[in-house]
Amino acid sequence: MQFKYIIGQEAVKQRLINSVTENRVSHAQLFLGPEGSGSLALAVAYAQYVSCEDKQPNDSCGVCASCRKYQKLMHPDLHFSYPFFAKHKDDTALTFIEQWRDAFTANPYLNLDTWRGYLDAENKQANINIAECHQIIKKLSFKPFESEYKILILWLPEYLDKEGNSLLKVIEEPQPNTLFLLVAQNQDQILNTILSRTQLIKVPCLNFDDIKSELLSKHNQTETAAAEIAYLSNGNMTEALQMLQQDTKSYHTLFVQWLRSCFSNKGSEALSFTDQAAKMGRENQKNFMRYGISFLRECCLILAGAEAMVKLPAHEKETATKMASVMNIPQAQAIITELEKAHYHIERNANPKILFLDVSLQIIKILHFKTLPAGIHYIPN
């Protein structure tokens, strides 16, 4: 994995490269970033750069013996640890290394659900067990075989639990030329004893333009489809890639038509929408609700006078401006609440026809009859 293949994150890439060129490589580092930000890919690219035999100013060379082995994730000085679903108490990450290589090669932005798909998880809980902790200590007790550094990348240390305390000594007092890279999503779930012993590298979520550009150049999406997926994914490339596998119909047109039918209290149109939405499939229904929530939040920005912060494509922004002229912030917030509740129930397999009909009726009350749920103060337009 080279830096050039990672979407965006230019500031983080430069910081990592500078740490190597300026000989400031910390022995224990924590890559902390939300799902889909590319933090795991950055850690692998960083490890490859550290081990590269012909480092370039902005990336590893990609052709030396070390880089070729890294591209296959088969370098003798590169080790991985990650949550897995143990069938036996002595299972370790090495038991599942072939599946791990396949999963990362197919999608460097994988999440735990994607990883689960490569394993026979059944109903087991993912974790990093004590046998794996002992294996980590053993791996890091040896000297490097080929490169200057022996590197271990530990993905999702949140799953270490109290067994992680057995790693404190190897993190705090590692063997010479040992590099320990942790890749996490939730800082609050990491053992404080481990957190205090690492150098923090914050990886922000991706921005709208980076995801849109990637979808246009690498995934053959239209301008409209790329913009909509980038907007819906909210900086999460994992979500964006998953949306590519789903129906790419525009949620914008359908959502606006729905709001207009509710505003006009056209019952036949609301019923027609209910039938249509019920056939969309659960993932598309969830994405549709997420789009609606995001769209109305942009309307709230317009209503609050912060139009410059709106991220919608031009034609959608124009529609949002028109929508903002017929509703106020409390109404928008009330509808958002209804959509969030609907998203929650869709995830739990609620009957879609009943669900969408109920939400339609709630929106009609809010927009047409201007009746807000208790606790929300109405401000006239």
N, C-alpha and C positions, 0 to 999 in steps of 0.2 A: 504494500500500500504506500503510494507516494502522496505527498501533500497536494499535488496538482489535481488529484482525482477526488479530493474532498471538497464538498460544496461550501463556498463562503469561508467564514472564520479566518479571514486574512490576518487580523491582529493577533489571534492566538497562535497561528502558524509562525508568524514572525517572532513572537516571544519565545517559542520553543526552539526555533533555529538559533536565535541569539544566545540562548542558554548553552548551546553546544559550542558555537564559535567563540564565545567568551569564556569557555571552560567553567561554567557555573551550573553544572548538572547536579541537581539535588538527588540523593540516593532514594528518597521516598516522596512520590508526588501523587496528588489526588486530582484527577480530572473530573470536575463536578459540573455536570450539565444536564438539562432536561432531556427526556426521551426524544430521539430524532434529531438531536443537535449535532451529532457526529463525534461525540467525545471518545467513543471506542475507536473509531477510525483514526482520530487524531493521535491517540496513544500508540496505535500500531505504526502509523507513519513516523511518529517521533522515534520509536524504537528502531525502525529501519534506518532513519537518518543517523542516529547515534552509531549504528553498526556499519554504516556504508563505508566502503573502502575508497571511494572517490567522491566525497561530498561536494555538491555544487552550492553556489551561494544561496539558492532558495529551495533546494530539494535534494533528496538522495539521487544518485545517478541512475538507478533502475536497471543497470546492466552488469554490475560487478557480481562476483560469486555470492556475496552476502545478500545483496538485493534480490537476486533470483531465488534464493532460498526463502527470503522473507515473503516474496510474492506468493509462494506456496504454503506459507506459515509452517515451514519445516526446518527452520534454522536451529541448530543444536543448542544455541544460547538463548533462544526465545521460548518462554514457557507461558502457558495460560492457566488461569484458574477462573471458575465461573460456577454459578448455581447449577445443580443437576438434580435428577430424580433418582436417588439411589435405590437399587434393588437389593443390594447387600451392604452390610455395614462397612466393608472394606473397599467399596467403590470409591474411586477418586475421579478428578476431572480427566485424567489420562484414559480412563475407561471409555470416555465419549469424545476423544480428540478428533476422530475422523468425522463425526457428525458436526463437531464445532467448526472444523475447517470448511466443510461444505456450507454450513449456515453463514459464516462470515464472508466467504467468497461470493456467495449468491447475493448477500445483502449486508454491507458493512453497517447499515443503520438498523440492524435487527433489534427487537425488544424481546422480553421474556416470553411473550405469547408466540412469537415467531420461532424462538429457540425450542419451546415446548413441542412445536410441530415436528421437529427433527428427532424427538425422543419418544420412547414408549412411556409417557408420563402417567397414564391412567389417572387416578385421583390423588397421586402423591403430591406433597408440598416440596417446592424447590428449596434447597439449602446448600450451604458449603459446610460439610461435616468435619468432624475432628480428624478423620483419616486423611482428608484433603489438606488440612492444616499441617499435619505431620509430613505429608508429601512435599508441601511447599518448603518447609524447613530443610528437608533433605535435598531438594533441588538446589536451593540457594547456598548450601554448604560447600558445593563444589566450585572450583575455579572455572572461568570461561574456557570453552574449548577452542573457539576460532576468533571471536571478536574481542574487543577491549572490554566490553561489558557483558555480564550475564543479566538477562532482563526477564522479569515476571510481570505479566499484565493480569490483574485481578479485576474481573468485571462484576459489578454489583456487590461490593463488600457489605451492603445492607443485609445480605443473607448469611453473614458470618455468625451472627448471634454471639453468645458468650464464648464460643470456641475460639473466636478471633483473638482472645487474650493470649493464646499460646503463641501468637505471631509477634508479640510486642518486642521480644528481644531481637529477633531477626530483622525487624523494621528499624529499631533504634540503633542496633550495633551489627550491621550487616557485614558480610565478608567484603574485602576490597573489590571494587569494580562491580558491584551489584546494584542493579536499578530496579526499584519496586514501584510499579505504576498501578494505582487503583483508579477505576473508572466507575463513578457513582452518579445517581440521580437525586437521591434524597439525603441531604447532609444530616438531618435530624435522626435518621435511622442508623447511622454509622456509630460504632462504639467510640465514645469520646477518647478513650485511651489510644485508639488508632488515629483518630482525627488529629489529635495534638502532635502526632509524630510525623505528619506529612506536610509538604508544601502544597498549598492550594492553587490550582489553576482553574479559574472559572470559564466555562464554555457557555456562551449565551445561546438562546434558541436562534434558529436561522431567520433571516428577514424575508419579507414577501418577494422581493426582487430576485434573491438568490434561488429560491425554490421555483419561481416562475421560469427563470432562465434555464434551469436544469430540466424542467419538464418540456420546454420548447426545443432545446438542443439535443437532449438524449432520449426523450420518450415520445417524440413526434405528436405532441399535443397542439391543438389549435390555440390561438391567442386567448380566446374566451375560456376554453376549458382549463388552460394552464393557470390563468388568473383566478378562476373560481377555486381550483384545487389548492393553489398557494394560499388563497384567502382562508379557506376552510381549515387547512392543516394547522394554521396558527403557529408557524415556525417549526413544526414537527415533520421532518422528512419521512419518518416511518409511516405516519398517517397519510402523507401525500402519496407514497408508493402503494399503500393499501387501497387508496381511493382509485388508483389507476385500474385496479382489478374489478371495480364496480361500474355500474351504469354511469355513463358520463353525461347524462341529460342535465340541462341547466336547472338548478334549483331556484335561481333568481326569478325567472318568469313564473314558475308555479307558485312560489311563495307570495309574490306580489299579487297575483290573481286571487289567491286565497284571502289575503288581507282585504282586498277590494270587495270581494263578495261578502265578507263579514261586515265591513264598514257599511255596505248598502243593504245588509240584512236580506240577501237573496238566498233563501233556503234551498232552492233547487240546485244552485251552483255550489253551495256548501256540501250538499249531499253528493253531488257529482265528484267534488274534490275528495271526499271521504272514501268513495269507492276507488278512485285513482291511487290515493296514497296507501290504501290497504294492500295494493298489489305491488308496491315498490320493493318489498323485501326489507328485512330488518336493518341491515347495514345502511341501505339507502335512506330508510326512514330516520335513522339516527343522524346521518349526515345532513339530511334535510332540516331536522330540528336544529342542528348545530349552525347551519347556515342562517336560519331564521334568527337565532339568538345573536349571532355576530352582526347580521344586517341591522337589527334593531338597536344594537349598541352603537353602531355608526350613526344611526338616526339620532340617538341621544346626544352624540357629540355635536351634530349639526344644531340641534335644539339648544345646546349649551353654548353655542357660539364658537366652538372649536373645530370649525370645518376644515381647517388646515391639517388636522390630525387624522382625517378620514382616509382610509386606505383602499376604499372600493375602486374598481375600474370606473372609467369616466361615465359610461352609460348607466351603471348601477348607482353611482353617486348622484346622478341627475334624478333617478327614480327616488332615491332616499331623501333628497331635498324636497321632492313633491310630497312624499309620505309625511315628512316632518311638518308640513304645513297643515295637516289635518289631524295631528295628534300632539299630545304633550308628553313630557318626560314621565310623569306618573303612569300614564296609559301604556307607554312603551315598556316601562319597568314591569307593569302588571302582566303584559303579554309575554315578556321574557320569562317571568316566573312560571307561567303556564307551560311554556315550551320546555323549560328545564325539567319540570315535573313529568312532562310527556316523554322526554328523553330517558329519564330514570325508569319509567314504566315500560318503555320499548325494550330496554336492556333486560327487563325481567319478563319478557314475552307476554305483555298485555295484549288483549284482543285488539287488533289495529282499527277495525271499523268502529268499535265502541269508543276507543281512545280518541281517534281523530274527530269523531262527531262531537264528543264532549269538549275537546279543545276548541272546535269551531264555535260551539255555543258560548263558551267562556269569552272568546274574542269578540263575538257579536255583542255580548253584554258590555264589554269594555269600550269598543269603538262606536257601535251604533247607539246603544242606550246610555253610554257614558256612565256606567255603573262599575265602580272599582271595588275590589275585594276589601274587606274590613282592614283598617290599618294603613291604607294608602290614601293620602289626601289629594283630592282633585283640584287642579288649578285650571281654570278656564283658559281657552285659547284666546 
